[in-house]
Amino acid sequence: MSSPYDCVQWVGMDLHRRRSVLVRMATDRQRLGKMVRFDKDPARLKREIAKAGPQPKVTLEATLGSYWAADALAEAGAEVHLAHPLGVKVFSYRRVKNDERDAADLADLLRLGRLPEA
């Protein structure tokens, strides 16, 4: 019997100037572990993404300050996808808006193949 942790993991990352939020989910949209909030630290990001197993699929918004995270994720073996900021602007029209929800929505868009990539 396999657990959800054995499958491909989809990771959404809501990146900010000082802090970021990471959410992991399985192919069936089941959340894996808890949401992780951490300061801007490439070493910590690599440790957190290692929990997602080999070659997780990770998405984050393509912003001016996202290069450090994309580089750290690629070095850790993740498949990195950059979301186009204007394409995910629809998040701003949601009733509930927070970092955890944004990260989960990014992972979900990637999982469904509907991520507007930059």
Backbone torsions as a table, in degrees:
resi	resn	phi	psi	omega
1	MET	NA	133.2	-178.4
2	SER	-103.6	153.1	178.1
3	SER	-100.1	165.1	178.6
4	PRO	-61.7	-21.4	-179.3
5	TYR	-71.7	-16.5	-178.6
6	ASP	-81.6	-16.2	-176.0
7	CYS	-89.0	179.5	174.8
8	VAL	-63.5	134.7	179.0
9	GLN	-106.0	137.6	178.8
10	TRP	-105.5	127.1	-174.9
11	VAL	-123.2	131.1	174.6
12	GLY	-111.0	138.4	-178.1
13	MET	-129.8	120.1	175.0
14	ASP	-96.4	108.9	-171.1
15	LEU	-98.7	132.4	176.2
16	HIS	-127.5	174.4	-176.1
17	ARG	-60.0	-44.1	-176.3
18	ARG	-109.7	-35.3	-176.7
19	ARG	-129.0	156.2	179.6
20	SER	-137.3	161.7	179.1
21	VAL	-126.0	137.2	-178.5
22	LEU	-124.6	131.6	177.3
23	VAL	-128.0	131.7	178.9
24	ARG	-111.4	142.8	176.1
25	MET	-145.0	157.4	178.0
26	ALA	-86.8	175.9	-179.0
27	THR	-61.8	-28.9	179.6
28	ASP	-89.0	15.4	177.9
29	ARG	74.2	7.4	177.6
30	GLN	-70.5	130.9	177.7
31	ARG	-69.0	137.1	179.2
32	LEU	-112.8	114.0	-177.8
33	GLY	72.8	-172.8	-179.7
34	LYS	-96.0	161.1	173.0
35	MET	-62.7	141.3	-178.8
36	VAL	-117.5	127.8	176.2
37	ARG	-113.4	129.8	-178.2
38	PHE	-147.6	158.3	177.8
39	ASP	-75.9	166.6	179.7
40	LYS	-65.1	98.6	-176.4
41	ASP	-152.6	105.6	-178.6
42	PRO	-57.6	-36.3	179.8
43	ALA	-65.8	-41.9	178.3
44	ARG	-66.6	-39.6	178.2
45	LEU	-61.0	-42.7	178.8
46	LYS	-63.6	-38.8	178.0
47	ARG	-65.3	-41.0	-179.5
48	GLU	-69.3	-40.3	-178.0
49	ILE	-72.8	-23.5	176.4
50	ALA	-63.3	-26.9	178.3
51	LYS	-68.9	-16.8	-179.1
52	ALA	-85.5	4.3	177.2
53	GLY	82.4	-172.0	-178.1
54	PRO	-74.6	135.6	176.0
55	GLN	49.8	56.9	175.4
56	PRO	-69.9	156.1	177.9
57	LYS	-98.6	116.8	-172.9
58	VAL	-119.3	139.0	175.8
59	THR	-129.5	143.4	174.8
60	LEU	-149.1	159.0	-180.0
61	GLU	-71.5	140.6	177.5
62	ALA	-80.7	99.1	179.0
63	THR	-123.8	173.9	-177.7
64	LEU	-58.7	-36.3	-177.3
65	GLY	-98.9	18.0	-175.7
66	SER	-90.3	-6.2	-175.0
67	TYR	-61.5	-39.8	-177.5
68	TRP	-63.7	-39.5	-179.2
69	ALA	-71.0	-42.9	179.5
70	ALA	-61.9	-41.2	178.2
71	ASP	-65.0	-44.8	-179.7
72	ALA	-64.0	-40.6	179.4
73	LEU	-65.9	-43.1	178.8
74	ALA	-63.3	-41.0	177.6
75	GLU	-62.9	-31.0	-179.5
76	ALA	-82.6	-1.6	176.5
77	GLY	93.4	13.0	180.0
78	ALA	-83.5	151.7	172.4
79	GLU	-90.3	107.4	-171.6
80	VAL	-94.6	132.2	175.9
81	HIS	-123.8	129.3	178.9
82	LEU	-100.7	123.3	-179.9
83	ALA	-84.8	138.6	178.2
84	HIS	-72.1	124.3	-176.1
85	PRO	-57.3	-37.7	179.4
86	LEU	-74.4	-27.1	179.2
87	GLY	-71.7	-28.3	179.1
88	VAL	-101.9	14.0	178.6
89	LYS	-61.8	-20.8	179.2
90	VAL	-57.4	-22.7	177.4
91	PHE	-57.7	-32.7	-175.7
92	SER	-68.0	-14.4	-179.5
93	TYR	-93.8	0.1	179.0
94	ARG	-71.1	155.7	178.0
95	ARG	-74.3	-41.9	178.0
96	VAL	-105.4	121.4	-178.1
97	LYS	-128.1	113.8	172.8
98	ASN	-152.2	169.4	-174.5
99	ASP	-63.1	-41.1	-178.8
100	GLU	-64.0	-42.3	179.4
101	ARG	-66.3	-39.8	177.8
102	ASP	-61.4	-45.2	-179.6
103	ALA	-64.0	-42.0	179.3
104	ALA	-65.2	-39.2	179.1
105	ASP	-66.6	-37.8	176.5
106	LEU	-62.2	-45.9	178.9
107	ALA	-62.8	-39.7	-179.1
108	ASP	-66.6	-41.5	177.5
109	LEU	-61.7	-41.1	178.3
110	LEU	-65.6	-43.7	179.7
111	ARG	-59.9	-38.0	-178.8
112	LEU	-83.8	-7.0	-178.6
113	GLY	77.6	24.5	-177.4
114	ARG	-116.7	18.4	-179.1
115	LEU	-76.5	124.6	175.0
116	PRO	-77.3	103.3	-174.1
117	GLU	-84.7	147.9	178.6
118	ALA	-85.3	NA	NA
